């Protein structure tokens, strides 16, 4: 998944949540966030708090991997 913008992250969260048959409310309760936060995250709201986003991703079992420019360009 290319997580280059809030909308793609939100779409991936929504797709994963639905594939696990979890409601937005249940995800909010399980991850310690609010229902409004989950809704806004899935809508791609760009100002969602990063810490909460990471908590939701972890709750869904989504791993985050960061790569830097050196990993993307082997000629350096």
C-alpha positions, 0 to 999 in steps of 0.5 A: 500500500502506498501511504502517501496521503491521508486519503489512502491511509483512510481507505486502507483502514476502512478496507481492513476494518470491513474485512475483519467485520469490525464496526467503526464503533467497535474499532473506536472502543478497542483502540481507545479513540472516539467514533468521530475520530474513526470516521474522520480517519477513514474519510482521509482527514489530513489533521488526524493526530498521528499518535491516534492513527498509529494506535488504530493501525496497531489495533487492526494489525497493520504494520507501518514500515518507514523507508528513507531516500537511501533505501529507495535509491540504491545508487547512493 
